Amino acid sequence: MPAIIRRVPPTLKVVLACLAFVFLLTACGDKPPPVSSGGKSAINVLREPIQEPCNPTPTYQKQIAGGSVTITPVATYRIAGEVMSKRKYTRGWGAEIMPFDLALVWGMLTYPHVMKQLSIKHDSTRMAWFRVKGDDPPVDFDYAMSHGSNNHIIPANENIRKIVDDQVSIHDRVVLEGYLVNVEGRNKEQGISLKSSISRTDTDRGACEIIYVTSVQVEKKR
């Protein structure tokens, strides 16, 4: 799922566009792999995310407060990256569905000299603010835009939720595997229609990945 990151002049901030809506979905019971930590680096964050079509495509039904939603995977997805910002949500029905947002970078954005000039932080509206510091950015606009993403995390089960909650921190390296998903339904107050990005280069609202995570690996920062 594509997410958006922009390189901007040092005095400006650019929003990593995120979906403002949230949805609830059934955990599927997949067993997550053990969390790795320490030792030689086991996670390669230089590779591009891997996205493939779902065939056949499973769907999931989930009851939510005052209604229900249908969750439809649109692609299998694997992303390995370094965590630049993490946000946990604890209030509202949205927090029941997607309790975490993770802003990840990969490729050259993980190089130490590039990382020093990056600043990415989430706010309370499920957006992430991205800034490149300095007058001579080490990567060009198109590269920066296509090698970072803000990911809405839907844990497939309680074990994965606990790993993301308790063991994922800023500058850890992670591998997330699962599905990019769309969601349709309604609660008693409104209709819900959400679509995950499926491009690495799209921007603005709707460009965030919505990942139904069935497997997670964590390599702790050193």
Residue frames as qw, qx, qy, qz and C-alpha x, y, z in Angstrom:
[[0.000, 0.889, 0.459, 0.000, 0.00, 0.00, 0.00],
 [0.418, 0.462, -0.031, 0.781, 1.33, 3.22, -0.92],
 [0.334, -0.795, -0.360, 0.356, 1.69, 5.98, 1.56],
 [0.384, 0.827, 0.074, 0.403, 2.77, 9.50, 1.04],
 [0.563, -0.590, -0.025, 0.578, 5.89, 11.29, 2.10],
 [0.429, 0.851, 0.105, 0.284, 7.10, 14.55, 0.69],
 [0.596, -0.163, -0.092, 0.781, 10.41, 16.30, 0.84],
 [0.035, 0.935, 0.310, 0.171, 9.88, 19.97, 1.56],
 [0.265, 0.667, -0.285, 0.636, 11.92, 23.11, 2.26],
 [0.420, -0.023, -0.717, 0.557, 13.28, 23.18, 5.80],
 [0.155, -0.015, 0.356, -0.921, 10.77, 25.73, 7.03],
 [0.647, -0.031, -0.251, -0.720, 7.71, 23.87, 5.84],
 [0.400, -0.070, 0.875, -0.262, 5.76, 20.86, 6.99],
 [0.510, 0.105, -0.568, -0.637, 3.91, 18.50, 4.74],
 [0.725, -0.139, 0.450, -0.502, 1.15, 16.20, 5.88],
 [0.030, 0.096, -0.973, -0.210, 1.45, 12.51, 5.25],
 [0.588, -0.092, -0.167, -0.786, -2.11, 12.12, 4.11],
 [0.039, -0.012, 0.969, -0.243, -4.05, 9.56, 6.07],
 [0.371, -0.444, -0.682, -0.447, -7.51, 8.18, 6.03],
 [0.222, -0.347, 0.369, -0.833, -9.53, 9.95, 8.68],
 [0.824, -0.207, -0.080, -0.521, -12.10, 7.20, 9.04],
 [0.116, -0.381, 0.895, -0.198, -11.64, 3.97, 10.92],
 [0.803, -0.017, -0.346, -0.484, -13.12, 0.52, 10.87],
 [0.576, -0.397, 0.652, -0.293, -13.36, -2.67, 12.90],
 [0.725, 0.325, -0.527, -0.301, -12.45, -6.08, 11.68],
 [0.937, -0.307, 0.079, -0.146, -12.32, -9.65, 12.94],
 [0.190, -0.647, 0.733, 0.088, -8.99, -11.12, 13.96],
 [0.805, 0.294, -0.386, -0.340, -8.28, -14.13, 11.78],
 [0.895, -0.376, 0.228, -0.078, -6.26, -16.18, 14.23],
 [0.747, 0.522, -0.316, 0.264, -2.99, -16.34, 12.27],
 [0.770, -0.545, -0.049, 0.330, -0.03, -17.14, 14.50],
 [0.200, 0.945, -0.255, 0.047, 2.60, -14.40, 14.45],
 [0.789, 0.256, -0.400, 0.389, 6.28, -15.37, 14.25],
 [0.621, -0.576, -0.256, 0.465, 8.46, -14.83, 17.32],
 [0.075, 0.995, -0.060, 0.023, 9.82, -11.33, 17.81],
 [0.814, 0.163, -0.129, 0.542, 13.49, -11.05, 16.94],
 [0.171, -0.978, 0.087, -0.083, 15.81, -8.71, 18.78],
 [0.467, -0.717, 0.479, 0.193, 19.52, -8.10, 19.09],
 [0.738, -0.035, 0.584, 0.337, 22.34, -9.80, 17.20],
 [0.227, -0.089, 0.551, 0.798, 23.11, -9.34, 13.54],
 [0.433, 0.317, 0.036, -0.843, 20.53, -7.38, 11.57],
 [0.358, 0.179, 0.912, 0.089, 17.89, -9.79, 10.28],
 [0.356, 0.767, 0.496, -0.200, 15.60, -7.24, 8.62],
 [0.412, 0.066, 0.398, 0.817, 16.57, -5.74, 5.28],
 [0.135, 0.766, 0.406, -0.480, 15.01, -2.28, 5.10],
 [0.065, -0.444, 0.445, 0.775, 16.57, -1.43, 1.73],
 [0.118, 0.208, 0.881, 0.409, 14.10, -3.51, -0.29],
 [0.361, -0.134, -0.218, -0.897, 10.87, -2.24, -1.73],
 [0.591, 0.046, 0.581, -0.558, 7.53, -3.40, -0.24],
 [0.024, 0.007, -0.922, -0.386, 6.06, -6.46, -1.95],
 [0.535, 0.276, 0.333, -0.726, 2.46, -6.29, -3.14],
 [0.038, 0.018, -0.905, -0.423, 0.60, -9.02, -5.03],
 [0.560, -0.177, -0.270, -0.763, -3.05, -9.51, -6.04],
 [0.460, -0.087, 0.765, -0.443, -5.35, -11.59, -3.83],
 [0.677, 0.193, -0.428, -0.567, -6.81, -14.55, -5.68],
 [0.186, -0.693, -0.571, -0.399, -9.23, -15.75, -4.54],
 [0.003, 0.428, -0.272, 0.862, -10.10, -12.79, -2.34],
 [0.336, -0.425, -0.798, 0.263, -11.47, -13.60, 1.12],
 [0.188, -0.583, -0.056, -0.789, -13.89, -11.20, 2.79],
 [0.294, -0.181, -0.763, 0.546, -14.71, -10.73, 6.46],
 [0.328, -0.701, -0.376, -0.510, -17.85, -9.55, 8.21],
 [0.364, -0.061, -0.588, 0.720, -17.58, -7.68, 11.49],
 [0.276, -0.818, -0.488, -0.131, -20.19, -6.28, 13.81],
 [0.301, 0.194, -0.270, 0.894, -19.37, -2.83, 15.16],
 [0.018, 0.419, 0.578, -0.700, -21.17, -0.57, 17.58],
 [0.386, 0.588, 0.225, -0.674, -24.42, 0.29, 15.88],
 [0.677, 0.605, -0.192, -0.372, -23.74, -1.55, 12.64],
 [0.860, -0.115, 0.438, 0.235, -21.37, -3.77, 10.68],
 [0.216, 0.770, -0.436, -0.413, -18.66, -3.68, 8.01],
 [0.955, 0.236, 0.147, 0.101, -17.36, -5.93, 5.26],
 [0.267, -0.762, 0.487, 0.333, -13.57, -6.11, 5.00],
 [0.878, 0.463, 0.117, 0.025, -12.17, -7.02, 1.60],
 [0.543, -0.488, 0.425, 0.535, -8.45, -7.65, 1.05],
 [0.575, 0.789, -0.017, -0.216, -7.26, -6.18, -2.24],
 [0.592, 0.612, -0.494, 0.179, -3.63, -7.34, -2.18],
 [0.852, -0.372, -0.175, 0.324, -1.17, -9.32, -0.14],
 [0.132, 0.911, -0.185, 0.343, 1.47, -7.04, 1.32],
 [0.815, -0.338, -0.153, 0.445, 4.86, -7.17, 2.97],
 [0.182, 0.893, -0.132, 0.391, 6.80, -4.13, 4.10],
 [0.757, -0.305, -0.236, 0.527, 10.11, -3.88, 5.95],
 [0.182, 0.775, 0.012, 0.604, 11.05, -0.47, 7.31],
 [0.364, -0.038, -0.527, 0.767, 12.31, 1.63, 10.17],
 [0.211, -0.783, -0.585, 0.017, 9.75, 3.14, 12.52],
 [0.262, 0.330, -0.061, 0.905, 9.93, 6.93, 12.50],
 [0.345, -0.207, 0.269, -0.875, 6.74, 7.60, 14.45],
 [0.279, -0.267, -0.922, -0.019, 4.20, 5.52, 16.33],
 [0.358, -0.216, 0.155, -0.895, 0.79, 6.59, 17.55],
 [0.134, -0.248, -0.950, 0.134, -1.58, 4.61, 19.76],
 [0.383, -0.308, -0.185, -0.851, -5.29, 5.41, 19.88],
 [0.125, -0.109, -0.898, 0.407, -7.32, 4.58, 22.97],
 [0.285, 0.397, 0.468, -0.736, -10.55, 6.56, 22.65],
 [0.555, 0.429, -0.140, -0.699, -13.50, 6.13, 20.34],
 [0.910, 0.170, 0.348, -0.148, -14.69, 3.26, 18.19],
 [0.602, 0.730, -0.324, 0.021, -11.90, 3.95, 15.75],
 [0.120, -0.652, 0.716, -0.217, -9.35, 2.94, 18.35],
 [0.801, -0.079, 0.545, -0.236, -11.02, -0.46, 18.62],
 [0.847, 0.514, 0.124, -0.044, -10.38, -1.06, 14.94],
 [0.671, 0.524, -0.187, 0.490, -7.01, 0.48, 14.12],
 [0.587, -0.775, -0.144, 0.187, -5.32, 1.05, 17.47],
 [0.537, -0.515, 0.279, 0.607, -1.96, 2.05, 15.95],
 [0.573, 0.818, -0.040, 0.014, -0.45, 4.11, 13.18],
 [0.710, -0.384, 0.310, 0.502, 3.16, 3.47, 12.17],
 [0.400, 0.882, -0.183, -0.170, 5.14, 5.83, 9.95],
 [0.848, -0.172, 0.382, 0.325, 7.81, 3.76, 8.21],
 [0.328, 0.821, -0.365, -0.292, 10.71, 4.58, 5.90],
 [0.898, -0.034, 0.382, 0.214, 12.85, 2.25, 3.80],
 [0.678, 0.611, 0.088, 0.400, 15.59, 2.36, 1.20],
 [0.473, 0.354, -0.213, 0.778, 18.03, 5.28, 1.38],
 [0.352, -0.718, -0.021, -0.601, 15.80, 7.06, 3.89],
 [0.866, -0.492, -0.091, 0.027, 17.20, 4.60, 6.46],
 [0.675, 0.325, -0.248, 0.614, 20.80, 5.70, 5.85],
 [0.472, -0.549, -0.388, 0.570, 22.18, 7.46, 8.96],
 [0.214, -0.158, 0.102, 0.959, 23.13, 10.68, 7.13],
 [0.233, -0.372, -0.537, -0.720, 19.63, 10.87, 5.62],
 [0.491, -0.562, -0.663, 0.064, 17.89, 9.90, 8.84],
 [0.371, -0.318, -0.310, 0.816, 19.53, 12.82, 10.63],
 [0.065, 0.050, -0.177, -0.981, 17.63, 15.23, 8.40],
 [0.379, -0.373, -0.705, -0.469, 14.23, 13.56, 8.73],
 [0.178, 0.017, 0.610, -0.772, 11.55, 14.53, 11.22],
 [0.449, -0.251, -0.668, -0.538, 8.26, 12.62, 11.20],
 [0.097, 0.052, 0.731, -0.673, 5.61, 12.89, 13.90],
 [0.166, -0.497, -0.799, -0.296, 1.98, 11.87, 14.21],
 [0.237, -0.198, 0.240, -0.920, -0.76, 14.12, 15.50],
 [0.367, 0.132, 0.770, -0.505, -4.13, 13.23, 17.04],
 [0.631, 0.463, 0.057, -0.620, -5.95, 13.26, 13.68],
 [0.864, 0.097, 0.476, 0.130, -4.21, 10.17, 12.24],
 [0.549, 0.814, -0.116, 0.151, -1.88, 12.31, 10.19],
 [0.775, -0.336, 0.068, 0.530, 1.92, 12.31, 10.27],
 [0.153, 0.975, -0.101, -0.128, 3.97, 15.45, 9.77],
 [0.866, 0.076, 0.168, 0.464, 7.12, 15.05, 7.71],
 [0.062, 0.981, -0.150, -0.110, 10.00, 17.51, 7.50],
 [0.841, 0.204, -0.042, 0.499, 13.42, 17.41, 5.88],
 [0.343, -0.889, 0.014, 0.304, 15.87, 19.61, 7.73],
 [0.519, -0.368, 0.411, 0.653, 18.74, 21.52, 6.14],
 [0.336, 0.720, -0.120, -0.596, 19.28, 23.44, 2.91],
 [0.338, 0.472, -0.734, -0.353, 20.77, 20.56, 0.92],
 [0.870, -0.085, 0.293, -0.388, 18.43, 17.52, 1.14],
 [0.294, -0.427, 0.828, 0.212, 20.30, 14.22, 0.62],
 [0.331, 0.270, 0.876, 0.223, 17.52, 12.67, -1.53],
 [0.119, -0.098, -0.358, -0.921, 15.29, 14.16, -4.20],
 [0.521, -0.013, 0.226, -0.823, 11.57, 14.83, -3.85],
 [0.794, 0.103, -0.394, -0.452, 10.33, 11.83, -5.84],
 [0.538, 0.146, -0.795, 0.239, 12.52, 9.39, -3.95],
 [0.068, -0.077, 0.642, -0.760, 11.50, 10.70, -0.54],
 [0.609, 0.028, 0.029, -0.792, 7.83, 10.67, -1.53],
 [0.841, 0.122, -0.408, -0.333, 7.93, 7.02, -2.58],
 [0.603, 0.156, -0.714, 0.319, 10.01, 5.58, 0.27],
 [0.047, -0.027, 0.653, -0.756, 7.94, 6.45, 3.31],
 [0.416, -0.388, -0.640, -0.517, 4.41, 5.60, 4.38],
 [0.352, -0.210, 0.511, -0.755, 1.91, 6.15, 7.15],
 [0.416, -0.058, -0.878, -0.229, 0.28, 2.81, 7.91],
 [0.643, -0.316, 0.192, -0.670, -2.99, 2.22, 9.73],
 [0.178, 0.244, -0.948, 0.105, -2.47, -1.04, 11.61],
 [0.807, -0.192, -0.040, -0.557, -5.24, -3.60, 12.06],
 [0.169, -0.390, 0.894, -0.142, -3.91, -6.47, 14.19],
 [0.615, -0.003, -0.662, -0.428, -5.23, -9.86, 13.06],
 [0.741, -0.391, -0.545, 0.035, -5.16, -11.21, 16.59],
 [0.498, -0.866, -0.013, -0.055, -4.39, -10.30, 20.18],
 [0.805, -0.281, 0.157, 0.499, -0.79, -11.53, 20.04],
 [0.482, 0.429, 0.237, 0.727, 0.02, -9.17, 17.18],
 [0.182, -0.887, -0.179, -0.386, -1.73, -6.31, 18.95],
 [0.685, -0.707, 0.040, 0.172, 0.43, -6.89, 22.04],
 [0.740, -0.006, 0.205, 0.641, 3.64, -7.05, 20.02],
 [0.261, 0.641, 0.224, 0.687, 2.90, -3.76, 18.26],
 [0.391, -0.866, -0.137, -0.278, 1.81, -2.16, 21.53],
 [0.719, -0.673, 0.130, 0.117, 4.57, -3.40, 23.82],
 [0.775, -0.230, 0.356, 0.469, 7.58, -4.11, 21.62],
 [0.512, 0.559, 0.309, 0.575, 7.57, -1.67, 18.69],
 [0.291, -0.790, -0.121, 0.526, 9.37, 1.61, 19.37],
 [0.343, 0.917, -0.126, -0.161, 10.80, 4.51, 17.38],
 [0.191, 0.730, -0.644, -0.126, 13.79, 3.45, 15.23],
 [0.653, -0.087, 0.751, -0.045, 13.05, -0.25, 15.59],
 [0.278, 0.268, -0.690, -0.612, 13.04, -2.17, 12.32],
 [0.621, 0.150, 0.622, -0.452, 9.91, -4.11, 11.56],
 [0.126, 0.008, -0.818, -0.562, 8.45, -6.45, 8.97],
 [0.540, 0.239, 0.445, -0.673, 4.67, -6.33, 8.55],
 [0.088, 0.010, -0.869, -0.487, 2.88, -8.95, 6.47],
 [0.323, 0.416, 0.714, -0.462, -0.79, -9.33, 5.71],
 [0.306, 0.581, 0.656, 0.372, -3.30, -7.62, 3.42],
 [0.070, 0.044, -0.039, -0.996, -4.17, -4.21, 2.14],
 [0.059, 0.468, 0.877, -0.096, -7.91, -3.90, 2.74],
 [0.218, -0.295, -0.233, -0.901, -10.99, -1.94, 1.76],
 [0.007, -0.292, -0.822, 0.490, -13.94, -1.58, 4.11],
 [0.296, -0.294, -0.385, -0.823, -17.61, -0.92, 3.45],
 [0.341, -0.448, -0.809, 0.170, -20.46, -0.68, 5.96],
 [0.170, -0.633, -0.043, -0.754, -22.08, 1.66, 8.42],
 [0.195, -0.192, -0.759, 0.591, -22.74, 2.33, 12.06],
 [0.009, 0.720, 0.672, -0.171, -25.79, 4.06, 13.50],
 [0.084, -0.788, -0.068, 0.607, -24.38, 7.48, 12.67],
 [0.257, 0.739, -0.386, -0.489, -22.76, 7.22, 9.24],
 [0.938, 0.344, -0.023, 0.010, -21.77, 5.13, 6.26],
 [0.482, -0.649, 0.507, 0.297, -18.20, 3.84, 6.16],
 [0.839, 0.531, 0.076, 0.096, -16.28, 3.50, 2.91],
 [0.352, -0.783, 0.448, 0.248, -12.51, 3.10, 3.09],
 [0.882, 0.454, -0.055, 0.112, -9.99, 2.20, 0.41],
 [0.665, -0.535, 0.277, 0.443, -6.36, 1.44, 0.96],
 [0.281, 0.798, -0.414, -0.336, -3.75, 2.89, -1.30],
 [0.930, 0.047, 0.333, 0.149, -2.20, 0.34, -3.63],
 [0.593, 0.706, -0.061, 0.382, 0.50, 2.58, -5.11],
 [0.678, -0.317, -0.178, 0.639, 3.89, 3.66, -3.83],
 [0.321, 0.084, 0.147, 0.932, 3.71, 7.06, -5.47],
 [0.154, -0.733, -0.503, -0.430, 0.24, 8.46, -4.76],
 [0.209, 0.067, -0.384, 0.897, -0.20, 11.47, -2.49],
 [0.365, -0.245, 0.027, -0.898, -2.77, 13.38, -0.44],
 [0.610, -0.128, 0.528, -0.577, -5.81, 11.95, 1.29],
 [0.935, 0.209, 0.086, -0.273, -6.43, 8.27, 0.67],
 [0.580, 0.622, -0.520, 0.087, -2.74, 7.56, 0.07],
 [0.331, -0.518, 0.713, -0.336, -2.11, 5.74, 3.34],
 [0.457, 0.068, -0.877, -0.129, -1.88, 1.98, 3.59],
 [0.719, -0.333, 0.262, -0.551, -4.48, 0.16, 5.64],
 [0.413, 0.341, -0.844, 0.007, -2.78, -3.08, 6.65],
 [0.886, -0.323, 0.032, -0.331, -4.52, -6.08, 8.16],
 [0.120, 0.652, -0.734, 0.148, -1.42, -7.49, 9.85],
 [0.960, -0.127, -0.154, -0.196, -1.16, -11.29, 10.11],
 [0.880, -0.082, -0.134, 0.448, 2.56, -11.46, 10.87],
 [0.020, -0.967, 0.166, -0.193, 5.05, -9.11, 12.49],
 [0.818, -0.043, -0.223, 0.529, 8.79, -9.17, 13.18],
 [0.169, -0.979, 0.049, -0.106, 10.62, -6.63, 15.32],
 [0.752, 0.131, -0.235, 0.602, 14.32, -5.87, 15.48],
 [0.368, -0.865, -0.225, 0.257, 15.08, -3.56, 18.38],
 [0.303, 0.896, -0.187, 0.267, 17.13, -0.44, 17.82],
 [0.808, -0.038, -0.320, 0.494, 20.72, -0.63, 19.00]]
